[in-house]
Amino acid sequence: MALSDLFACKLDAMVKEDMSAGDAVYSEIIVKKVEAFQMARYVMLSPNPEDDVNAYMENWARRSGLIKVSPDAMRIGWDFPFVPPEMTTRFGIHGYVAAYILPEGFETKCPGVEYAVQKEADYAVITIYNPFMAVDRIRGGYKKIMDFLAANGFCEEPKENVLSCFEYVYEKGSVTCMDVYIHVDSVSKTNSFTNFS
């Protein structure tokens, strides 16, 4: 499987649904340049892949010495769409990737992850406050960014060494926050085809 295949984010069906949530749940959408970075990542397929792979990566970060070197190392994640449909429908299996952004110069011999490079890229970003409080909050955040970008879904061909989308969960005071990043050039624009009528 090509490295760029792991960067795909298949959320077209999710963002096309009609979602509604109060604007107090979401920040304004901004477009920001994310500098290039190196990451250590791992994918997991299970009925609860987000929790499973995050626990795995937390353990790896401790064993590798990353947490000692960079206690605030940023952990990001995104859906892994390459799960056979039968595994999802029959066994409830989904895929998720978790990755730590590595500080410059960090080296370890600790096995168990794949290393990858992310190119500098522009992302539309929204913050979702208390994203796990209601099931539609995360979907609604993705929908708001797609509307902002006037997009009708993700491009079929992912950009090489650029994540189509990713999430970053953190605590701010007593509030859980999730920043959702969508690469502005990884979406198919609405009305992107010539209309001859």
Backbone hydrogen bonds in HBPLUS format (Angstrom, degrees):
<---DONOR---> <-ACCEPTOR-->    atom                        ^
c    i                          cat <-CA-CA->   ^        H-A-AA   ^      H-
h    n   atom  resd res      DA  || num        DHA   H-A  angle D-A-AA Bond
n    s   type  num  typ     dist DA aas  dist angle  dist       angle   num
A0005-ASP N   A0002-ALA O   2.98 MM   3  5.32 137.9  2.16 105.7 117.4     1
A0006-LEU N   A0003-LEU O   3.12 MM   3  5.66 139.1  2.30 110.3 119.8     2
A0007-PHE N   A0004-SER O   3.03 MM   3  5.24 149.0  2.12 104.2 113.8     3
A0008-ALA N   A0005-ASP O   3.32 MM   3  5.68 170.0  2.33 112.1 114.5     4
A0164-SER N   A0007-PHE O   3.17 MM 157  6.07 174.7  2.17 153.8 154.5     5
A0014-MET N   A0011-LEU O   2.98 MM   3  5.18 111.9  2.46 102.1 119.0     6
A0015-VAL N   A0011-LEU O   2.97 MM   4  6.22 164.4  1.99 169.4 173.3     7
A0016-LYS N   A0012-ASP O   3.16 MM   4  6.23 135.6  2.37 145.1 156.2     8
A0017-GLU N   A0014-MET O   3.37 MM   3  5.72 155.2  2.43 104.7 111.5     9
A0025-VAL N   A0022-GLY O   3.12 MM   3  5.84 166.3  2.14 120.3 124.6    10
A0026-TYR N   A0023-ASP O   3.06 MM   3  5.43 153.8  2.13 111.7 118.8    11
A0129-TYR N   A0025-VAL O   2.84 MM 104  5.24 173.0  1.85 160.3 162.7    12
A0027-SER N   A0127-THR O   2.95 MM 100  5.17 145.9  2.07 146.9 153.5    13
A0030-ILE N   A0125-VAL O   3.06 MM  95  5.40 158.0  2.11 148.1 153.2    14
A0125-VAL N   A0030-ILE O   2.73 MM  95  5.40 160.9  1.77 163.1 169.8    15
A0032-LYS N   A0123-TYR O   2.83 MM  91  5.49 156.7  1.89 158.6 161.2    16
A0123-TYR N   A0032-LYS O   2.90 MM  91  5.49 166.8  1.92 150.5 153.4    17
A0034-VAL N   A0121-ALA O   2.79 MM  87  5.48 174.4  1.79 167.1 165.2    18
A0121-ALA N   A0034-VAL O   3.06 MM  87  5.48 154.6  2.13 145.4 153.0    19
A0037-PHE N   A0118-GLN O   3.03 MM  81  5.31 148.7  2.13 137.1 146.7    20
A0118-GLN N   A0037-PHE O   2.81 MM  81  5.31 173.1  1.82 171.7 172.6    21
A0102-LEU N   A0038-GLN O   2.88 MM  64  5.67 166.0  1.90 150.5 154.9    22
A0039-MET N   A0116-ALA O   2.84 MM  77  5.41 163.6  1.87 160.9 163.1    23
A0116-ALA N   A0039-MET O   2.98 MM  77  5.41 155.7  2.04 149.0 153.8    24
A0040-ALA N   A0100-TYR O   3.01 MM  60  5.40 153.4  2.08 148.6 156.5    25
A0100-TYR N   A0040-ALA O   2.88 MM  60  5.40 151.7  1.96 155.7 160.0    26
A0041-ARG N   A0114-GLU O   2.81 MM  73  5.31 164.8  1.83 153.7 158.7    27
A0114-GLU N   A0041-ARG O   2.90 MM  73  5.31 169.0  1.91 154.1 157.9    28
A0042-TYR N   A0098-ALA O   3.00 MM  56  5.75 148.3  2.10 157.9 168.0    29
A0098-ALA N   A0042-TYR O   3.09 MM  56  5.75 160.4  2.13 163.2 164.6    30
A0044-MET N   A0096-TYR O   3.04 MM  52  5.75 158.3  2.08 156.5 162.6    31
A0096-TYR N   A0044-MET O   3.14 MM  52  5.75 150.4  2.23 149.9 158.7    32
A0046-SER N   A0094-HIS O   3.03 MM  48  5.67 147.5  2.14 156.3 163.1    33
A0094-HIS N   A0046-SER O   2.97 MM  48  5.67 169.8  1.98 137.8 137.5    34
A0052-ASP N   A0048-ASN O   3.17 MM   4  6.29 168.5  2.19 156.1 159.3    35
A0053-VAL N   A0049-PRO O   2.84 MM   4  5.75 172.0  1.84 150.6 153.3    36
A0054-ASN N   A0050-GLU O   3.03 MM   4  6.01 153.5  2.10 143.8 151.7    37
A0055-ALA N   A0051-ASP O   3.02 MM   4  6.11 158.5  2.07 146.2 151.6    38
A0056-TYR N   A0052-ASP O   3.05 MM   4  6.28 155.9  2.11 143.3 150.4    39
A0057-MET N   A0053-VAL O   2.91 MM   4  6.09 161.3  1.94 147.0 151.4    40
A0058-GLU N   A0054-ASN O   2.89 MM   4  6.07 153.1  1.96 146.7 154.3    41
A0059-ASN N   A0055-ALA O   3.07 MM   4  6.26 160.6  2.11 147.5 152.1    42
A0060-TRP N   A0056-TYR O   2.94 MM   4  6.26 156.2  2.00 146.7 154.0    43
A0061-ALA N   A0057-MET O   2.81 MM   4  5.99 158.5  1.86 148.9 154.5    44
A0062-ARG N   A0058-GLU O   3.13 MM   4  6.42 148.9  2.23 144.8 152.1    45
A0063-ARG N   A0059-ASN O   2.98 MM   4  6.24 172.2  1.98 156.9 158.7    46
A0064-SER N   A0060-TRP O   2.81 MM   4  5.83 157.0  1.86 155.9 161.6    47
A0066-LEU N   A0061-ALA O   3.06 MM   5  5.04 115.2  2.50 144.9 157.8    48
A0067-ILE N   A0061-ALA O   3.28 MM   6  5.72 163.8  2.30 129.6 129.9    49
A0065-GLY N   A0062-ARG O   3.26 MM   3  5.41 147.7  2.37 101.9 111.0    50
A0069-VAL N   A0065-GLY O   3.12 MM   4  6.38 159.9  2.16 153.9 158.8    51
A0070-SER N   A0066-LEU O   2.69 MM   4  5.76 162.2  1.72 158.8 164.8    52
A0073-ALA N   A0070-SER O   2.96 MM   3  5.30 144.8  2.09 129.7 125.5    53
A0101-ILE N   A0074-MET O   2.92 MM  27  5.61 165.4  1.95 166.4 171.0    54
A0076-ILE N   A0099-ALA O   2.78 MM  23  5.36 155.8  1.84 160.2 165.1    55
A0099-ALA N   A0076-ILE O   2.88 MM  23  5.36 159.0  1.93 151.1 152.5    56
A0077-GLY N   A0167-GLU O   2.97 MM  90  5.29 143.0  2.11 142.6 151.8    57
A0167-GLU N   A0077-GLY O   2.76 MM  90  5.29 156.1  1.82 155.0 163.2    58
A0078-TRP N   A0097-VAL O   3.03 MM  19  5.42 145.9  2.15 142.4 151.3    59
A0097-VAL N   A0078-TRP O   2.85 MM  19  5.42 166.9  1.87 164.9 169.4    60
A0080-PHE N   A0095-GLY O   3.03 MM  15  4.59 172.1  2.03 109.2 107.6    61
A0087-MET N   A0084-PRO O   2.95 MM   3  5.51 128.0  2.23 115.0 127.7    62
A0088-THR N   A0084-PRO O   3.38 MM   4  6.83 149.9  2.48 148.3 156.8    63
A0088-THR N   A0085-PRO O   3.11 MM   3  5.15 119.7  2.49  95.3 110.1    64
A0089-THR N   A0085-PRO O   2.89 MM   4  6.16 173.8  1.89 164.5 164.5    65
A0090-ARG N   A0086-GLU O   2.82 MM   4  5.51 157.9  1.87 142.1 149.7    66
A0091-PHE N   A0087-MET O   3.09 MM   4  5.22 142.4  2.24 115.9 127.1    67
A0093-ILE N   A0087-MET O   3.05 MM   6  5.42 171.9  2.06 129.8 127.7    68
A0092-GLY N   A0088-THR O   2.96 MM   4  4.47 132.1  2.19 116.2 123.1    69
A0106-PHE N   A0103-PRO O   3.08 MM   3  5.64 160.9  2.11 140.4 139.5    70
A0119-LYS N   A0161-ASN O   2.83 MM  42  5.85 166.5  1.85 170.9 172.3    71
A0184-VAL N   A0122-ASP O   3.12 MM  62  6.09 161.9  2.15 140.1 145.7    72
A0124-ALA N   A0182-ILE O   2.86 MM  58  5.28 164.0  1.88 153.5 150.9    73
A0182-ILE N   A0124-ALA O   2.94 MM  58  5.28 156.1  1.99 149.2 157.0    74
A0126-ILE N   A0180-VAL O   3.12 MM  54  5.47 151.0  2.21 143.8 152.7    75
A0180-VAL N   A0126-ILE O   2.86 MM  54  5.47 163.5  1.89 163.4 167.4    76
A0128-ILE N   A0178-MET O   2.74 MM  50  5.12 161.8  1.78 146.6 152.8    77
A0178-MET N   A0128-ILE O   2.95 MM  50  5.12 149.3  2.04 143.3 152.6    78
A0130-ASN N   A0176-THR O   2.67 MM  46  4.93 157.1  1.72 172.4 166.5    79
A0133-MET N   A0130-ASN O   3.18 MM   3  5.61 167.8  2.20 118.6 121.3    80
A0137-ARG N   A0134-ALA O   3.23 MM   3  5.75 163.4  2.26 117.2 122.1    81
A0140-GLY N   A0136-ASP O   2.77 MM   4  5.79 156.5  1.82 150.0 157.5    82
A0141-GLY N   A0137-ARG O   2.99 MM   4  6.22 146.2  2.10 142.5 150.8    83
A0141-GLY N   A0138-ILE O   3.12 MM   3  5.09 119.7  2.50  94.5 109.2    84
A0142-TYR N   A0138-ILE O   3.10 MM   4  6.47 160.5  2.14 154.9 158.8    85
A0143-LYS N   A0139-ARG O   2.90 MM   4  6.18 159.4  1.94 151.4 157.9    86
A0144-LYS N   A0140-GLY O   2.91 MM   4  6.12 155.1  1.98 146.7 152.8    87
A0145-ILE N   A0141-GLY O   3.12 MM   4  6.43 158.6  2.16 149.2 154.0    88
A0146-MET N   A0142-TYR O   2.95 MM   4  6.20 164.6  1.97 153.6 158.2    89
A0147-ASP N   A0143-LYS O   2.85 MM   4  6.06 156.5  1.90 150.9 157.6    90
A0148-PHE N   A0144-LYS O   2.88 MM   4  6.06 157.3  1.93 144.6 151.4    91
A0149-LEU N   A0145-ILE O   2.84 MM   4  6.12 152.6  1.91 152.2 159.4    92
A0151-ALA N   A0146-MET O   2.86 MM   5  5.10 174.3  1.86 152.8 154.8    93
A0150-ALA N   A0147-ASP O   2.94 MM   3  4.77 151.3  2.02  99.5 108.4    94
A0190-THR N   A0150-ALA O   2.71 MM  40  5.63 174.4  1.71 151.1 149.9    95
A0152-ASN N   A0188-SER O   2.76 MM  36  5.73 160.6  1.80 163.6 170.1    96
A0188-SER N   A0153-GLY O   2.72 MM  35  5.48 165.7  1.74 148.5 153.2    97
A0155-CYS N   A0186-SER O   2.88 MM  31  5.57 167.6  1.90 134.4 136.8    98
A0183-HIS N   A0164-SER O   2.91 MM  19  5.22 167.1  1.92 141.6 145.9    99
A0166-PHE N   A0181-TYR O   3.02 MM  15  5.35 148.9  2.12 141.2 148.1   100
A0181-TYR N   A0166-PHE O   2.90 MM  15  5.35 171.8  1.90 171.1 171.6   101
A0168-TYR N   A0179-ASP O   2.92 MM  11  5.14 145.8  2.04 143.8 153.5   102
A0179-ASP N   A0168-TYR O   2.82 MM  11  5.14 163.4  1.85 150.6 151.3   103
A0170-TYR N   A0177-CYS O   2.93 MM   7  5.41 159.0  1.98 151.3 157.0   104
A0177-CYS N   A0170-TYR O   2.76 MM   7  5.41 173.3  1.77 175.2 174.5   105
A0172-LYS N   A0175-VAL O   2.82 MM   3  5.27 168.0  1.83 158.5 162.4   106
A0175-VAL N   A0172-LYS O   3.11 MM   3  5.27 163.6  2.14 119.8 123.3   107
A0186-SER N   A0183-HIS O   3.11 MM   3  5.39 167.5  2.13 115.3 117.7   108
